[in-house]
Amino acid sequence: MIETIIGILSALIVQGLKKIKLPTKYAPIVVFILAVIGVAIARVFGIVTDITTLSALLFKALGIAGATALTYDQIKALLIEKTT
């Protein structure tokens, strides 16, 4: 559940940053950094308990960032296809 929330929040933040001129090529990096921060904060507060090493944190963040980017791109492509 927390992974979904982190993914949605990171996508929203990146879209906000794009509106203030973040180059699109940096968006995946920013999503990954936000996912790392989100997972680390969740671990500190005890929400995510399956992370015991730095590599586990990075892999979980990479999974969240990848899923977020792929989902956003697919939804965007689907909406653009339906409107044209």
N, C-alpha and C positions, 0 to 999 in steps of 0.2 A: 504494500500500500504506500509506504513512504517513498518507494522508488518512483511510483507514478506521480506523486506530488512534486518530487524533485525534478522530474522530467518536464512536467507542465510549467513549473515556475521558471526553469532554465530556458525553455522555449519562449515564454513570455518576455523574459528579460532580454534575450537576444533580439527578439523582434523590436522591442523598445530601443535597443542600442542601434539597430539598423536604421530606425527612423531618425536618429541623431548622427547618421553618417558613419556607422561601423561598416567597413568593407565586407562584402558577403563572403569573401574567401577566408576571413578570420572567424566566421560564425561557428564552425565546428570546434575550433580550439576554445572559444569562449564557453560553448556548451559543456565541453569536457571539464574545464576549470570550475565552472559553476557546479557541475555534478560532483567533483571531488570535494568542493567546499560543503555542499549539501550533505553528502554521505559522512564526511568528517564531523559535521555538527550533529547529525543524527546519532552517530556513534558516541559522541561526548555526552549527549543527553540520554543515552541508553535505549534509543528507539531501535537501532540496528545492532543486534548482538552477535551476528555471525562474522564480524570482521575482527580478526585478531592480528593481522599483519598489514604492512603498508601495501604489499602486492595485492592482497585481497581488497583493500580499499580502492586501489587503482583499477582493478578488473571490474569491480562493481560499478565504479564511476564510468568506465569505458562502455560497459553494457548499457547503462542509462543514457549516456550521451549518444551512442549509436542508435538505440531505439528511438530516442527523441528526434534525432535528425532524419532518420528514415521515415518515421511516422509523419512528421511535418511535411517532408517532401512529397510523400504519397498523397496526403490529403490535399495539398496545394495542387498537385497535378490533376487529381480527380475533380476538384472544384473548377479549375481552369478548363478542363475538357468538357465539363457539363455546361459551362456558360458560353462556350464558343460553338 
